[in-house]
Amino acid sequence: MICNMCGSTNEVGAKFCSRCGHVLQNKDNKIEDNVHNSVIRRSIKKDAKLKNKRALYGTVTLLIGIPIVICAVYFFVVLFPLMQNVVPSFGTILSSSLIFFLLILAYVIISIFLNFGIVKSSLDISRDKQVTLKDVLNSSFKNISACLKIFALTFIMNVIIGIVAIIPVIGLIADIALVVYFIPVITMVTFMLADNPNDNMSLTDLIKKGMEIIKNHRIEFYGLILSFAGWFILSIFTAGLLMIWLMPYMNVSLANLYRRLTKETKFEDSSEGLSNGAIIGITAILYVLFFASIIIILINYAIPQIEKKEGKEIQIYDDFDYNYDYDYDYDDTLDEEEDYSKNIQIISGLNIYIPDGYSRTTVDGYDEAYQSLYGDVIIGVITQKIGSHTNLSDFTSNYKSIMNDNYTCGISTNKKLNGTDWEIFDCGDDSITLTNYMTLRDNKIYAVIVTHIKSSSSEVNDELEIIEDNLSFVY
């Protein structure tokens, strides 16, 4: 017989592996149970609940707290400065994205080590061994080869899922099937490595052994996992704090399941309840109802049945009770232009439209400037006295020649806006665009500059139209 744990060949009829000592299983990994599957599941959870899991709470707190710290550091050290006073260049955005990627990668690696320590300690706790927080952390970082194998398996799995996801529709279904099929296998492989961290089995052999252990027991695995669904829902209302208690409880339960599937022990001392199939079915139905209700709510809000305009209700009728007389009851108030007067700011004698959500900021050389909520758009005004011998065309030419050191400027167009002639042109690079409005009045240049990241061009174009409609001198 072949040992599911180490792969050694043993004599026919042997009960224990001659190499590693584990209980040998039959070919199909079938375990004959004389009790209902709910009794086993409830017994596994009952035993896990009674174990002393205090040593795991600190590690789980680290696992949850580290990403919060990473996000906070990234926001205050990287993102927040980008939002203050400057328009970030493409290089700055790229470097900040790289920093975020490296932080996430570091967390993934740390979490794999910490998770391994939790799994190994959960297995020890399941076997009634005394475990301290120091033991959890030591087992996390003393078994590097085992952790690297888990990292490799996780990476390969994610790459496969990413490649399959490229296929429209079918890719999504295939990804779900892959995840459902392999999550139990990877879980068993993790417990195998935690049980024998110094085993030199290859990744292929580990996957094969994991598949052998979980064979015919996937419903039992998911029945156990989904039986914690209620606790996960409750954790939402505690801002995730309940997870500090729930994750150790769940991991020790999975350790008990691993010990049962390797025939190390039995769990048959609880009362009967819902079967594993019933739990999976109920959970599936609740998920479908949840997402269906979300879709219905979105549709109802996206397509409202009644709209109100200036106190008058305009109803949407179906084909059976539509009154065609309404076609001739035309309300000319609907054609009135929207009033942007509340958004007009007087800057250096100019009426400037500032969209909602913008806040005042400071930019060197600007008389006054306003920044969008996400810092991707800045609207500002610059004024400069010039000599009487300089005209607008000469000034814009000099301005473009200076800007061309860092940007490429386009051809100017002349446009009359509210009775004033303005010269309009764009300067920019691969990441940002500066739309410039310039005019000359009383030997003074008035420049309205809208700086924005190219990814936000579609929204900015709408705002530019409104700016042009309202751009005028106060006096």
N, C-alpha and C positions, 0 to 999 in steps of 0.2 A: 504494500500500500504506500502511496505517496503522501508525505506530510504536507498539509496545506500551508504550514508556517515556513518551513525551511526548504521544502522541495526534496528532502531525502527520501530514498526508496527503502521501505521496511518490509518485513516478512508479512505474508498474507495472514490476516487474523490478529496481527499485533494491535494492541490498544493504545500504546504510547510510542512516540517517535524515539528511535534509538539515538538520534543526534541532539535534538532540542528538548525532548521530553514532553512535547505537547500531545494532547489527546488526538488520535487519528480519527478522521471522519470518512464516511462512505463516499462513493464517487459523486453522488448527486447532492451531498451535503444536506440530506433530509434528516430532520430531528423529529423523532417520534414523541409527540406530546399527548398526554392524557387529559389535558385541560383546555378550556377555551382560550383562544389567542388573547382575549382581553385580560384574562387572569395573568398571563405572562407579562403583558405590557404594564398593567397596573402594579404588579409585583416588582418589576424593574424600576419603576418610578418611585414606588414606596421605599425600596431599599436605598435608592439614591437620595431621596429626601431626608432620610434619617442619618446619613453619613455626615461626618464633620468636614465641611467644605470651606472652612474659614480661610485656609491658606490660599485658596483660589481667588478670593474676593479682591485682594490687592492687585493681583496680576490682571484680572479682568478690568479693574479700574484703570490701570495703565493702558490697556488695550483700547478702552473707550476714550480715555483722556488725551492720549497722544495726538489723534487727528484733530481734536478741538484746539490743542495748543498749536499744532502746525498751521491750521487755518487762521488762528488769531495772529500768529507771528507773520504769516504771509500778508495778511490784510494790513497790519500796522507798519510793517517794515517795507513792504513792496508796493502794495496797491494804493494805500492811503497817500504816500508821497507822490505817486503818479497823478492822483486826482487834484493835487494842489498846485495851482499857479502855472503849470507847464503843460504843453501839448506833447505827449510822449511820442518819440520817434519810433520807427519800425524796429530799430535795434533794441530800444528800451523794452518794447512790448515783447520781442523775441526772448530777451534775457530774462524778463520776469516770468514768462511762460516756462522757460527752461528751469528756473529755480523751483517753480511749482511742481513741475514734473519730477525733479530730483527729490523734492520733499516727499511726494507721494510714493516714489520708488523706495525711498528709505523706510517709509512707514510700512509698505508691503513686506519688505524684508524683515523688519523688526517684528511685525505681527505674525509672520510665519514662525519665527523663533519662539515668541511668547505663546502662540497657539500650541506649538509642539510641547512646551513645558506644561501647559494646561492639560493637554491630552494625556501625557505621561503621568502627571500627578493625579489626574482623574482615575486612571487605571490603578494607581497605587491606593488611592482612597477607596475605590471599589473593592480592593482586596484587604481593606481594614488596616492599611499601613498608616503610620503617623507621618503627616506631611506638613512642612512649614513653608512660608513664603520664600525663604532662602532656597529650599529644595526645588521649588517651582522654577525660580530664576536660574538656578544652577543647571537644571535639566534642560532649560531652554537653550543655553549657550555652550553646553559641554558636548552636545551631540550634533556637531556641525554637519557631518556627512548625511545624517538622517534628515536634517532640516533642508539641506540642499536638494535631496531627492524629492521632498515634498514641494519645494519651490519649482523644481524642474517639471514635475507632474502638473502643477497648477499653471505654469507658463505654457506648456504644450496644450493643455486643455483650452486655455484662453485664446491661443493662436488658432486652434481648430475652429472654435466658436466664431472668432472674428472672420475667418475665411468663409465659413459656411453662411454667415449672416449677409454676405454680399449678394447672394441669390435672393431675388425679391420673393416675398411671401413664403415660398418653400423653405428658404433659408431660416426664417423665423421658426417655422414648425420643426425643422430639423434641429435647430439649436435647443429648443425646449426638450425634444426627445433625447438629445445628447446629454443635457444637464440632468434630466430625470434618471437616465441610465447610469451615468458615471459618478454622480455625487455619492451614492452609497459605496461604490467601489473605492473612491479616493478616501472616504471616511474610514473604511476598513484598513486600507493601506497605511493611513496615518497611525491607527492603533497598532498595526503590525510593527511598524517602525518604532513606535514608542515602547512596545513590549520587548523588541529585540533591536535596539538602536545600532548595534555593532554588526548586524547581519550584512553580508556583502552581496545580497541579491541584487540583480540588475533591475532597472525600471520595468522592463518587459515582464520579468518573473514576478515582480511585486504586483503589477496589474493583474496578471493571471491568478495569483493567489488571492488577491482581493476579490476578484470575480467569483472564485470558487467558494470563498467564505460567504458571500452575500447571495449566492445562487439560491433561488427559491425562497428568498427572505426579503425581497424588496418591499412587498406590501407591509411586512412587519416593521421594516425600517421606517417607511413613510408614515405608518400608523403611529409609531412612537414620536416621530418628529412633529407631525401635525397635531398631536394631542397637547402640544405646548402652545397652540395658536392663541388660545384665550389669554395666556400670560403675555404673549407678544403684544396683543392688543392693549392690555392693561399698561404695559411698559410705555406706550405712546403717551398716556395720560400722566406719566411720572417723568416726562422729558428724558426717558431712557435710563433713569436711575435704577429701575427695577431689574434691568439687564445685569447689574452687578450681582444680584442674587440668582437670576434665572440662568445665565450662561453656565456657572458651575453645576447647577442642578441638572441641566440638559447634558453637559459633558459627562458627568458621572453616570447618567442614565445610558448614554451611548456606550460608555465603557462596560456597563453591565450587559448591554446587548452584545457587544463584541465577545465578552466572556461566555455568554450563552451560546453564540453561534460557533465558537471554537470548542464547545462542550466542556468548558472548564467548570461550569456550575449551572444550576437550574434556578428558575424564579417562578414559583408556583404557589405562593402563600397569600394571595389577595382574592378579593371577591370579583365576581364577573361583572362586566359592563359592556359598553358598545364595542363591537368588533372592529378590527383594524380597517376592514373594507368599508364599514359604515362611517368611520371617522374620515377616511379619504373621500368618500362620496359626499358627505355633508359639507366638508371643506370646499370641495369643487363647486357644489351648488351655491354656497355662500359667496365664493369668488365671482361666479357668473352673475349672481344677483347684484353684487356690489358694483361691478363694472357696468352692468346694464343700467343701474340707477344713475351712475355718473354720466353715462351717455345721454340718458333721458333728460337729466337736469341741464346738461350743456345745450342740448337741442332746444329746450324750452326757453333758456335764457338767450340763446343765439338768434332764435326766430320768435320774438315776442308777438303775442296775438293782439296786443293793444299798445299803440304809441301815443304819447301825449305831446302836443305842440301848442304852447301858449294857452294851456288850459282847455284846448279843444281836443276831443278824442277822435282819432282817425282809426276806424276798425278795419280789420282784414277779414273779408267774407270768403266763404268757400263758394263753389260753383252753384250750389243749390239755393242760397238765399242772398246772393249778391244783388244789390240794387244799382242798376246801370245808370240811374239818374245821378249817382255820385260822380260819374265821369264829367258832368257839366257843372258840378258844384266846385269850381276851381278856387282855391285859396291862394291869392297872390302874395300873401305874407311869407309863403314858403320860399319865394325867390329872393327874399331880402338877403343881402350879404351879411355874413357874420361880423359882429362888432368886436374889433380887436383893441378898442381904446384902453381897456384895462391893462393891456400888455405893453402899451407904449411908454418907453422911458425917454426922458429928455437928457441927452448926453452931448455936451459941448455945442449946444444950440441946435441939435438935430433930433427929430422924432425917430426913435429906433424901436422896432418891434422886438421884444424879448419873450420867447415862448414860455409857457407855464413850466415850472420845475427848475428853471435856471436860477442860479444864485450868483451874487456879486463876488468877483475874485480880483486878484492883483496880477497884472502881467507887465513886465518892464517895458516902458516906452508908451504904454497905452494911457489915454486919459481916463478911460473906464472900460471894464470888461465884465462879461457875464459867462458863466460856465454851466453846461448841462449837468443833469443829475449824475451821469456816469463819467463825466469828464471827457467825453469824446467830441464835444463841440464847444468852441469859444466864440462869442460875438463881442467885438470890441471896436473902439473908436480912437483914432490917432489924429491930432491936428498939429500943423506946423506952419509957422510964418515963413514966407519966401519973399525974395526980392521982386520988385515990380517988373524986372526984365525977364523973369522966368514964367513960362506958361505951363499949363497942365500937361501938355504932351511931353515937354522936356523933362518935367518932374517924373512922370511915370516911366519914361525911358531910363532915367538914372536909377529909379527904384528897381526896375526889372534887372538892370545890369548888376546891382548889388545882390538881389535875390538869386540870380543865376549862379552865384557861387555855391549855393546849397540846393536850389530848386530849379525847375524848368518852368518858365513863364510863357503863357500863351498869348495870342494876338488880342489886342484890346478891341472892344466894341463900344460905341457911343449910344447912350440910351437916355431919353428924357423921362425923368421920374418926378411926377408932381410939379412940373414946371422948371425943374433944374436938370441941366445936362450932366450926366455921370459917365465916366470912363470905367468900364467893367472888364476885368481879366482875371484868370486863374494862374496861380503858381503852385507847384507841388512836386512830390516825388512818389515813390511806390506806395507810401503808407498814408500820407496826409495831403490835403488840398487846402489852399488859402484862396478864397474868393474875395477879390478886392473891388470896392466901389470908391472911386475918387472923383472929387470935384474941386474947383478953385473958386473962392469967393473972398473979395476984399484982401487980396494978397495972402490968403491963408488956405492951405490944403486941408481938406476934410476927407479922411479915409475911414471907411467902414470895412472891417476885415472879419470874415467868417472863416475860422479855421476848423477843419473837421477831419476825422479819420475816414478813409475812403470806404470802409465797410458800412458807414452810416450815410452814404451819399443820397440814397433814395429818400430818407426822411428829411435830410437837409435841403434837398431841392424844393420840397414843399414849403419849408420855412423861408427859403430865399425868395420865393414868389410873394409871400406875405410881407417880408421885409421890404421888397421893392414897391409893393402897393402902398406902404405907409411911410417910406423914407422921404423926409422933407425937412426944410428948415422951419424952426419955430417962428422966426420973424422975417 
